Amino acid sequence: MTNYWLSNVSYQANKMKLISSMASNRNLTEEEEPEDEEMPEDEENPDEDSEDEDDPESKLTDRQKALYEYYEDVVEEFGRFDKTSGPNGAHYAPASENPFKEKGLICGNCVYFKGGGGCEIVFGTIEANAICKLWIIPKDLLK
């Protein structure tokens, strides 16, 4: 059985683009490889103090920033995700079905939420207390 997702050429191109972007974000050249030592998962950048406190993107980890940029690129190329559980869906769960509200996992805390029922990457009306699989929520908003 063929795994079409893994055999998709554009997947490999996007993967290389993401890796390249991540390397440039860390100021690595192609010859330099990060050492195989363990790093803290949520390593903080001491230079981030000068960033805007009200900008949720400034509070993201490097991994979250890479995911943010990647999803933005996907939406630019293919359009926004729908709310379904299908192959182009965000697996959106309305507020009444969100079991993670108490933990801060809500659309209203996500960097893509535009307020007023909008989302940068998911099409349709979005409830602030809903959730989908594409959330990127700054650590300080999680409980």
Secondary structure as a PSIPRED ss2 file (coil, helix, strand):
# PSIPRED VFORMAT (PSIPRED V4.0)

   1 M C   1.000  0.000  0.000
   2 T C   1.000  0.000  0.000
   3 N C   1.000  0.000  0.000
   4 Y H   0.000  1.000  0.000
   5 W H   0.000  1.000  0.000
   6 L H   0.000  1.000  0.000
   7 S H   0.000  1.000  0.000
   8 N C   1.000  0.000  0.000
   9 V H   0.000  1.000  0.000
  10 S H   0.000  1.000  0.000
  11 Y H   0.000  1.000  0.000
  12 Q H   0.000  1.000  0.000
  13 A H   0.000  1.000  0.000
  14 N H   0.000  1.000  0.000
  15 K H   0.000  1.000  0.000
  16 M H   0.000  1.000  0.000
  17 K H   0.000  1.000  0.000
  18 L H   0.000  1.000  0.000
  19 I H   0.000  1.000  0.000
  20 S H   0.000  1.000  0.000
  21 S H   0.000  1.000  0.000
  22 M H   0.000  1.000  0.000
  23 A H   0.000  1.000  0.000
  24 S H   0.000  1.000  0.000
  25 N H   0.000  1.000  0.000
  26 R C   1.000  0.000  0.000
  27 N C   1.000  0.000  0.000
  28 L C   1.000  0.000  0.000
  29 T C   1.000  0.000  0.000
  30 E C   1.000  0.000  0.000
  31 E C   1.000  0.000  0.000
  32 E C   1.000  0.000  0.000
  33 E C   1.000  0.000  0.000
  34 P C   1.000  0.000  0.000
  35 E C   1.000  0.000  0.000
  36 D C   1.000  0.000  0.000
  37 E C   1.000  0.000  0.000
  38 E C   1.000  0.000  0.000
  39 M C   1.000  0.000  0.000
  40 P C   1.000  0.000  0.000
  41 E C   1.000  0.000  0.000
  42 D C   1.000  0.000  0.000
  43 E C   1.000  0.000  0.000
  44 E C   1.000  0.000  0.000
  45 N C   1.000  0.000  0.000
  46 P H   0.000  1.000  0.000
  47 D H   0.000  1.000  0.000
  48 E H   0.000  1.000  0.000
  49 D H   0.000  1.000  0.000
  50 S H   0.000  1.000  0.000
  51 E C   1.000  0.000  0.000
  52 D C   1.000  0.000  0.000
  53 E C   1.000  0.000  0.000
  54 D C   1.000  0.000  0.000
  55 D C   1.000  0.000  0.000
  56 P H   0.000  1.000  0.000
  57 E H   0.000  1.000  0.000
  58 S H   0.000  1.000  0.000
  59 K H   0.000  1.000  0.000
  60 L C   1.000  0.000  0.000
  61 T C   1.000  0.000  0.000
  62 D H   0.000  1.000  0.000
  63 R H   0.000  1.000  0.000
  64 Q H   0.000  1.000  0.000
  65 K H   0.000  1.000  0.000
  66 A H   0.000  1.000  0.000
  67 L H   0.000  1.000  0.000
  68 Y H   0.000  1.000  0.000
  69 E H   0.000  1.000  0.000
  70 Y H   0.000  1.000  0.000
  71 Y H   0.000  1.000  0.000
  72 E H   0.000  1.000  0.000
  73 D H   0.000  1.000  0.000
  74 V H   0.000  1.000  0.000
  75 V H   0.000  1.000  0.000
  76 E H   0.000  1.000  0.000
  77 E H   0.000  1.000  0.000
  78 F H   0.000  1.000  0.000
  79 G C   1.000  0.000  0.000
  80 R C   1.000  0.000  0.000
  81 F E   0.000  0.000  1.000
  82 D E   0.000  0.000  1.000
  83 K C   1.000  0.000  0.000
  84 T C   1.000  0.000  0.000
  85 S C   1.000  0.000  0.000
  86 G C   1.000  0.000  0.000
  87 P C   1.000  0.000  0.000
  88 N C   1.000  0.000  0.000
  89 G E   0.000  0.000  1.000
  90 A C   1.000  0.000  0.000
  91 H C   1.000  0.000  0.000
  92 Y C   1.000  0.000  0.000
  93 A E   0.000  0.000  1.000
  94 P C   1.000  0.000  0.000
  95 A H   0.000  1.000  0.000
  96 S H   0.000  1.000  0.000
  97 E H   0.000  1.000  0.000
  98 N C   1.000  0.000  0.000
  99 P C   1.000  0.000  0.000
 100 F C   1.000  0.000  0.000
 101 K H   0.000  1.000  0.000
 102 E H   0.000  1.000  0.000
 103 K H   0.000  1.000  0.000
 104 G C   1.000  0.000  0.000
 105 L C   1.000  0.000  0.000
 106 I C   1.000  0.000  0.000
 107 C H   0.000  1.000  0.000
 108 G H   0.000  1.000  0.000
 109 N H   0.000  1.000  0.000
 110 C C   1.000  0.000  0.000
 111 V C   1.000  0.000  0.000
 112 Y C   1.000  0.000  0.000
 113 F E   0.000  0.000  1.000
 114 K E   0.000  0.000  1.000
 115 G E   0.000  0.000  1.000
 116 G C   1.000  0.000  0.000
 117 G C   1.000  0.000  0.000
 118 G E   0.000  0.000  1.000
 119 C E   0.000  0.000  1.000
 120 E C   1.000  0.000  0.000
 121 I C   1.000  0.000  0.000
 122 V E   0.000  0.000  1.000
 123 F C   1.000  0.000  0.000
 124 G C   1.000  0.000  0.000
 125 T C   1.000  0.000  0.000
 126 I C   1.000  0.000  0.000
 127 E C   1.000  0.000  0.000
 128 A C   1.000  0.000  0.000
 129 N C   1.000  0.000  0.000
 130 A C   1.000  0.000  0.000
 131 I E   0.000  0.000  1.000
 132 C C   1.000  0.000  0.000
 133 K C   1.000  0.000  0.000
 134 L C   1.000  0.000  0.000
 135 W C   1.000  0.000  0.000
 136 I C   1.000  0.000  0.000
 137 I C   1.000  0.000  0.000
 138 P C   1.000  0.000  0.000
 139 K H   0.000  1.000  0.000
 140 D H   0.000  1.000  0.000
 141 L H   0.000  1.000  0.000
 142 L C   1.000  0.000  0.000
 143 K C   1.000  0.000  0.000
